[in-house]
Amino acid sequence: MLRYEWWFAGIRSVSDKKKRLLREIYGSGKDIYKKLYNMEEKNFCNIQGLTEADIRSIRQSARNQDVSRQYEAALSEGIRFIPYYMEEYPIRLKEHAGMPYALYVKGELPCEDMPTAAIVGARKCTPYGEKMAAAFAEALAISGVQVISGMARGIDGAAQRAAIQSGGSSFGVLGCGIDVCYPKDNKGLYMDLPSHGGILSEQPVGTPPLREYFPARNRIISGLSDIVLVIEAGERSGSLITADIALEQGKDIYALPGPVTSNLSRGCHELIRQGAGILISPEVLIEEIGLEFSLPAAENSRNHGKNEKKLERKEKLVYDAIGLFPKSLNMLLSEVGFQTTELMCILVSLEMKGMINEISKNYFVRA
């Protein structure tokens, strides 16, 4: 009965490796639950690697938890529980050691016969990184690739939103309980993902988003993915942990180059120096992984060009001076040579046309 497996999987202090060993010996979570009251503690201690502390944790959990109530409550909230031995457990995860004993899922799991790609990067990303994450996610989704990420702020969220907005599917791997939305400002994405893919976690229901859970979360992201795209990453970024794990798993890594002066590009440049593929454009990536680049993303690019042609000469001059990295008003004044009043009027016009954004006081980027 799955309710006993639910109980057993939720005992945090006993490692997944020991849980698998106990289940192989006794056959099921229900048998483990019952034998606790009929076997002397010393017999459990004879099991290789099992400590007295492990036994106490299991027994205490059995005494203190209302297994049936908790399990039924989770089912009523649309949470699926998938232990490692079930057929639904992802084949991609079964291929690697150290994967979770069980998964908690809302929505679906990635389709086994469709390609997958992880898109990860900095939480405090630049507008350039956010735009590129969305562009690559859109192209992949339109080409039939499922996008995997961690539903974090910045690159993760931008990529997953772009994937589902373009009609594709995306899957968020959480570093907390499946019933906990983190970060809270991605609540909309959290609500949308189950109907456009799914969200999953190895953490028991109700687990808060503690820092120590996120490196473990990253191994699931890479494990579910055929390739990993790192969009922006500092020298000590968690995205580099994902890339390292992916390399150990034999996955192909791609990194986005950026300005040599940008701290958020240093991690990507190091990956490229070590042999990672270079993300030149969505079209090139799609071709490299053996898929056909679909038309809508290319159409968007052409439409963007048409918008540029509608600009007046001075507007075009200012727009060309603004890039995907923020530029200050003073920098633009020195580049285009206009008076302050005239330049401000042009900037307001470009912003009203949706061509640029003022991301902070007198700092502008392309929209």
N, C-alpha and C positions, 0 to 999 in steps of 0.2 A: 504493500500500500504506500502510495506516494507521500502521505502525510508523515510517515515515519522517516522517509528519506529526507523530507523537508526539515524535520527536526534534527536529523543527524548532520545534514549539510550546514546547518546554522550554528554549529558549535565552533566558534571562532578560534578557541585556544588549541584545537587539535588540527594538525596540518592535513592538507588534502592527500598527501602521500600516505599518511597513517589511516585516514578514512578509507581510502581505496583498499589498503591491506586488510583492515577489519571487515570490510564488506566481502572481500574475496574469501575470507576465512569463515564468516558466519552466514553469508548468503544474502542478507538484506538488512535494511535499517530497522525493520520490525524485529528481526531476530536479535540484533544487537541490543535493542531497547529492552527486550524481555530477559535476555541472558544476564543483564546487569544485576538482576535481583536473585539469580540462581547460581552464580559462579563466584567463587572466592576471589578476592582481589589479587592474590598471588598468581592465579591462573591467567588473568589478564596480563600481568607483568611478564609472563613468559613469552608474550608476543613480541617479536623483535622490534625495538625502537619505541615501544609504548611505555610511558613512564607512569608513576603513581599519580602525578599531577594531571596527566591526560585522563586517567580513569576517574579521578575525582570530578573533573570538569564534565565528563559525559554523564556521570551519575547525578551531579547537581542539576545539570540541564534537564535530565529526564524527570526529576522531582519537581522542578520549578516551572516548567512550561506546560501550558495547555495546548498540546500539539494540534488537536482537531480544530479548536477555535481559530488559532493563528492561520492554519492552512486554508480553512474555509473563507476567512476574511480576505486573504490574498486572492483567492479564486474569484471572489465577488468583485474585486477591483480590476479584473482582467489580467492578472499576473499569471504567466505560465512558468512552471518549474521543470527544468530539464536536466537531470543528472547525466553524468558522463557515459553511462552504459546504455542510454536510450537511443533509439534510431535517429531521433530528431537532433541529437547533439551534433554540432557542425563537424563535418569531416575534416575541414581545414584545421580545426583545433586538435582533433584526435591525432593528427600527424606529428604533433610536437609534444615533447615532454613538459611537465610542469603546468599543464593547463588546468582550469578550474574543475573541481569535483562536480559542480553543478552551475547552471545558469538560471537567472531569473529574467523573464522576457515579457515585454509588452509589444504587441504587434507581431511581426514575423522575424525570423532569422534570415540571413543572406541566402539567396538561392544558390544551391551547390553547382548548378550547371551554367551560371553566369559569372563573368569576370568581376573582380572586386579591386578597388584601389583605396588605400588610406591617404587622406590629405590632412596633414598636421602642420602646426606652426605656432608662432608666438601669440600669446593672449593680447599683449599690447602691440599689435601689429601696425604697420604704416598703411596709408591708403593704397599704396602700390601693392603691398602684400595682400590686402583684402580684395582688391580688384583682380589680381592674378589667381587667387584661390577660387574666386567665383567663376572666372573664365575657364580654368582647367576643370572644375567640378561640372560646369554646364556641358562642356564638350564631352567629358567622360559619360555623364548621365545620358545625354542624347545618343551616344554611341553604344548604349546598353551596358555600361559599367556601373556596378553598385558602389556608392561612395561610403567609406567607413571613416568615422572620426570620433572625437571624444566629447562633442557637444560643448566644448569650452568657449570662452569669449574669443574674439579675434578670428584667426584663420579657420579654426574648426567650425565655428558657427556659420561663418560666411560661406564656406564650401558646402556645408550640409543644406543651408537654405537655397543656394543656387541649384543644387542637385534636384531638390524636390520641386522648386519653382519651374524647372525646365521639364518636368514630367517624369523624372527618374526616381530611383529609390535610394534611400540613405539609412544608415544604421549608426546609432550613437551608443558608445560603450561608456558606461558611467563608473566613476570611482567612489560611488556611494550606493545606498539601497535604491532599487528600481523605483520606489515610491517617493524618492527625494529628488526634487528638481534643483540641480546645481549646474551653473550659477542661476540665480533667480531671474536675472534679466533675459535668460533664454527660455522663459516659460512658454512662449509661443512655439518655439521650435520643439520643446519637450512635448507639447500637446499635439503637434503636427506629425512628428516622426512615426508613431505607431500606425497611422493610416497611409504612410508613404514609405514604409520600410519597417523599422522597429527600433526599440531601445533595449539594452541588455546590461546585466551586471552580474558579477560573481559574488557581490556582497549581499548578506542577508537583508531582508526587508527592514527598513528603519535605520540602516547604518548611515551615520553622518559622513560628510565628505572630508575625511581627514587626510592630511598630506601623504601619509605613508601608504595609502591605498592607490595612489595614482601611478607610480611606476609599475605596479602589478597590472593595473588597467591597461597600460601601454602594450604589454605582451599580448593581450587579447586583440587589440586593434591591429597589430602587425600580423598576428596569427590568422586573423580572418581575411587578410588582404593578400592579393597576388603581387601587387607592387605598392611601394610607399613613396608619396610625394611630400617633401619637406619644403614649405613655401618660404617661411622666414624663421630663423632660429639664432638666438645668441649663443655664445660659447658654452654656456652651461644650461642650455634649454632642455626641457623635458622631451622635446621632439627628437633630440639627438639620442635619448635613451630608447625611444621607439625605433629609430634608425639602427642603433646598435643591435637591438633584439632582432629586428628584421633581417639584418645581415647574418646573424647566427642561425636564423631559420631558413636562410638561402633565398631571401626575397631580393628583387631588384629595387634599388633606391634611386630616386631622382631628386635633384635639388634645384631651387630657383636662384640664379645669380642676381646680385644687386650691387649697389654702389660699394666700392671698397671702403668708404668712410662710414658705412652704416653698421652699427653694432648688431643689428638684427639680421645682417647678411653674413656675419662671420662664421656662424655655424654651418650655413649652406656652402660657403666657399671652402671650408675645411672638408666637408663631405665630397665636394667636387674634386678637391685636391687628392682625396683618397680613392677616387675612381667612380664616384656616383655619376649617374647620367645627368646631363644638363637639360633643364626645362627651357627649351628655346621658344616653343609656342604650343598651344593645344593641338594644332593640326599635326605638328611633327611628332608629338607624343602619341597621338592616336595611331599614326602610321607605324611608329616604332613597335607598338604592342600588337600590331597585326590586325587592327580594326579599320573601318572606313570612316573617315571624317564626315559627319553629317552636316547638312546645309544650314540649319538655323543659326548656328554660331557665326558662320561666315556671313550670313545675311545681316546679322547684327553689326558686324564690322563694317559692311558696306553702308548700312543705314547711318552709322556713326559718321562716316566720311561725308555723306550727304548733308548731315547737320552742320558739319564744319563749313561746307561750301555756302551755306545760307548766311554766314557771318559777314558783317561789314569788314572793310579792310583793316581798320584799327582794332576791331574786336578780334579778328583773326590773328593779328600781331600779338595781342595780349594773351590770347588763348594758347598760341604756340609757345609763349614764354612760361606758361604754367604747366607743370608736370604732375606726376603721381606722388612726388614728395613735396611737402609744404614749402611754399615760398612766401617770404614776407612782403609787405607793401613796399618797403624800402628797396628790396632786391629787384622787384618788378619796375620800380621807378628808374633805377639805374640801367636796366636792360632795355626798356622800350622808349625812354626819353620823353614821356609825356609829363604834363603838369599833374600835380596831386589830384586836383578837382576832376580833371578830365579822366584820369585813370580810374578814380573811384566810380565815376558814372559808368564806365565801360565794365568794370567788375560787377557792379549791380546788375547791368544788363545781361552779362554772361550767367550770373547766378539765377536770374529770373528765367532764363532759357534752359536751365538745368544742365549747363555745361561745366560749371565749377561749383565748389563748396567752400565756404569760409569755415574752417575747422576750429579756429580759435581767433582771437582778436587780431585782425589784419594779417592772417596767414591763410593762403589759398591753395587748393589742389583741384585737379580735374575731377569731375563727378564720375 
